[in-house]
Amino acid sequence: MRWDIFCRVIDNFGDIGVCWRLAKQLQAEHGCQIRLWVDDLQSFQCICPEVQPQLARQVLTQGIEVWHWTDEVNALLHQAGCAQVVIEAFACDLPKLYVQQMAAAATKPVWLNLEYLSAEDWVLDCHALPSPHPQLPLQKHFFFPGFVKGTGGLLREHNLVETMTAWLQQGGKARLLNELGIEQPQRYQRLIFLFAYSHLELMPLLTAWGQASIPQLCLVPEGALANELRTLFPQLVRCRSLALGNLSLQLLPFINQQQFDQLLWCADVNFVRGEDSLVRALWAGKPFVWQLYRQAEDAHLEKLTAFWQHFVQGMPADLQQALWQFWLHWNQQEDVVSPWQQLLALLPEWQMHCLGWRNELCKQGDLAKNLVRFVEKKFILTPNFS
Ligand SMILES: Cc1cn([C@H]2C[C@H](O)[C@@H](COP(=O)(O)OP(=O)(O)O[C@H]3O[C@@H](C)[C@H](O)[C@@H](O)[C@H]3O)O2)c(=O)[nH]c1=O
């Protein structure tokens, strides 16, 4: 079956990050023929270097077609025709001509709006709801990812945990750090992966890390925070690393999504942000701190609380208290030095909780499989779906 996935890059890398992961998994594990329509190929290239931004159409190694979604997309749409399954990622608003093509199709495509991830309760009520088109013989369904049964689930490749475990056992960490140009990585006793939006109170935290009794390595991927660090430490404009007492701070160039995941697997503590890296940090089973994409009227704090309520089940009370202080202050751009010291004392418990939570979460169906099941049901129940 042919699937079209439409993706508009609003900001950052979450939109394309999720769509690219979904495309790969649907194609590799479910044999779907994928055409990925992306409006910003430059951003896509950052996380998938094989993409050539100047091409209107291209086929990537995985066999996935990538079509450039520009303002002049109509000519391409005439060539393409519509697919049997259409994913509109994050309400990105399909091209008008494409919607007309869907309405004119003898067998109407299954049209899904893939929504943003949230742990809020209302997601359960809205997942899989239909929405008839006001004028055309079409209906779209809302598909909500989520952390509990009754939602669309989370993106997780088949055998992900087994792949990660084997990779770590076979010396993946040393190989990766070597590929990334980290000198003598074995001298560091703690690896912190710091993927975050800019933060007003970063300096006190870095100073505290530099005063730790053990040597620590902090890796910062390219993006807003790396730029902020270049402003704080102008020497980082010329070179990629800096020593701050016992802390080695190193900026990374853009790395592909696979290496990004692998870094999460090898770090001792992961700082993640947005949507996609949160999910990947969950699968890594390592202690993590989540910084949410800021929303108007602090709506992101409600999302944080909703996730927290699921995440802390079964967590010892002292860890709950320390972790919440850290997560909240981190998301409010406040000083986190004292919550960090408290958390550090509970690192083994924190680690154990993340691992246990990951293992529980793995028992649920994954998003790609849930999507495929949903689509199959629609075609079986209503072959001339309209
Ligand atoms: C820095 C970097 C990122 N990545 C990938 C990993 C992830 O797939 C992706 C980052 O996505 P996220 O973790 O979701 O964080 P983000 O902040 O980039 O994306 C955000 O964008 C907003 C518009 C959304 O509303 C948010 O929900 C969120 O998704 O980029 C790499 O592959 N290599 C890199 O070097």
The ligand as an SDF file (V2000), in Angstrom:
LIG
                    3D

 35 37  0  0  0  0  0  0  0  0999 V2000
   20.5490   18.1150   17.2670 C   0  0  0  0  0  0  0  0  0  0  0  0
   20.1210   16.8660   16.5310 C   0  0  0  0  0  0  0  0  0  0  0  0
   18.8120   16.4460   16.5340 C   0  0  0  0  0  0  0  0  0  0  0  0
   18.4580   15.3070   15.8740 N   0  0  0  0  0  0  0  0  0  0  0  0
   17.0480   14.8790   15.8310 C   0  0  0  0  0  0  0  0  0  0  0  0
   16.5940   13.9860   16.9490 C   0  0  0  0  0  0  0  0  0  0  0  0
   15.0970   14.2540   16.9280 C   0  0  0  0  0  0  0  0  0  0  0  0
   14.5090   13.4280   15.9320 O   0  0  0  0  0  0  0  0  0  0  0  0
   14.9950   15.7080   16.5170 C   0  0  0  0  0  0  0  0  0  0  0  0
   14.7120   16.6370   17.6830 C   0  0  0  0  0  0  0  0  0  0  0  0
   13.3550   16.6510   17.9210 O   0  0  0  0  0  0  0  0  0  0  0  0
   12.6980   16.9040   19.3400 P   0  0  0  0  0  0  0  0  0  0  0  0
   13.3760   16.0930   20.3420 O   0  0  0  0  0  0  0  0  0  0  0  0
   11.2380   16.6880   19.1910 O   0  0  0  0  0  0  0  0  0  0  0  0
   12.9960   18.4200   19.6980 O   0  0  0  0  0  0  0  0  0  0  0  0
   12.8320   19.7900   18.8820 P   0  0  0  0  0  0  0  0  0  0  0  0
   12.8670   20.8520   19.8790 O   0  0  0  0  0  0  0  0  0  0  0  0
   13.8750   19.8580   17.8480 O   0  0  0  0  0  0  0  0  0  0  0  0
   11.4270   19.7490   18.1980 O   0  0  0  0  0  0  0  0  0  0  0  0
   10.2890   20.4510   18.6860 C   0  0  0  0  0  0  0  0  0  0  0  0
    9.7250   21.0840   17.5830 O   0  0  0  0  0  0  0  0  0  0  0  0
    8.5290   21.7700   17.8550 C   0  0  0  0  0  0  0  0  0  0  0  0
    8.0500   22.4640   16.6120 C   0  0  0  0  0  0  0  0  0  0  0  0
    7.5100   20.7880   18.3720 C   0  0  0  0  0  0  0  0  0  0  0  0
    6.3340   21.4200   18.6100 O   0  0  0  0  0  0  0  0  0  0  0  0
    8.0280   20.1900   19.6430 C   0  0  0  0  0  0  0  0  0  0  0  0
    7.1080   19.2620   20.1720 O   0  0  0  0  0  0  0  0  0  0  0  0
    9.3380   19.5030   19.3760 C   0  0  0  0  0  0  0  0  0  0  0  0
    9.0780   18.3260   18.6950 O   0  0  0  0  0  0  0  0  0  0  0  0
   16.2200   16.0280   15.9010 O   0  0  0  0  0  0  0  0  0  0  0  0
   19.3890   14.5560   15.1890 C   0  0  0  0  0  0  0  0  0  0  0  0
   19.0470   13.5240   14.5900 O   0  0  0  0  0  0  0  0  0  0  0  0
   20.6850   14.9780   15.1790 N   0  0  0  0  0  0  0  0  0  0  0  0
   21.1020   16.1010   15.8190 C   0  0  0  0  0  0  0  0  0  0  0  0
   22.3070   16.4280   15.7830 O   0  0  0  0  0  0  0  0  0  0  0  0
  1  2  1  0
  2  3  2  0
  2 34  1  0
  3  4  1  0
  4  5  1  0
  4 31  1  0
  5  6  1  0
  5 30  1  0
  6  7  1  0
  7  8  1  0
  7  9  1  0
  9 10  1  0
  9 30  1  0
 10 11  1  0
 11 12  1  0
 12 13  2  0
 12 14  1  0
 12 15  1  0
 15 16  1  0
 16 17  2  0
 16 18  1  0
 16 19  1  0
 19 20  1  0
 20 21  1  0
 20 28  1  0
 21 22  1  0
 22 23  1  0
 22 24  1  0
 24 25  1  0
 24 26  1  0
 26 27  1  0
 26 28  1  0
 28 29  1  0
 31 32  2  0
 31 33  1  0
 33 34  1  0
 34 35  2  0
M  END
$$$$
